[in-house]
């Protein structure tokens, strides 16, 4: 597993993951868990961003994933057209 920096809104998490998508899912699960006191109120943007370089180097060229897609993935729901 690799170390990823995941950011969306006021959420900033450094977490291990198989890939960027896995790291984003793990970061959201961690931030919304009842045991997490670091982020009592999470505000998300339209996209999640993830990289292996750090928050200060994060920009639009990094891996990004739509927040709705992240939430649907976590709930095992599928997009409907």
Phi, psi and omega in degrees: 000147180254160177269128180237149174256120184241133183220139170198123183059231179270004178275123173223114184228137170258122189210155176274144178201160177292322178205184183299317181299315179296319180297320178297314179299316180295321180296318179292318177299316180298314185290336181259000179289153182292338181275356182271111180261355182287331184229077182295331180226108183262128174243123183255149172272185179292336183228153167260143176239144180216140173206176179252007185259334181128163183293323184292337180262006183286132177209186184296343181277350179286166176303132177224152183218134180300134182300320178300319179296321179299312182295317178297321177299317181294330181268001183059032175265161178243151177295140172244137180273000000 
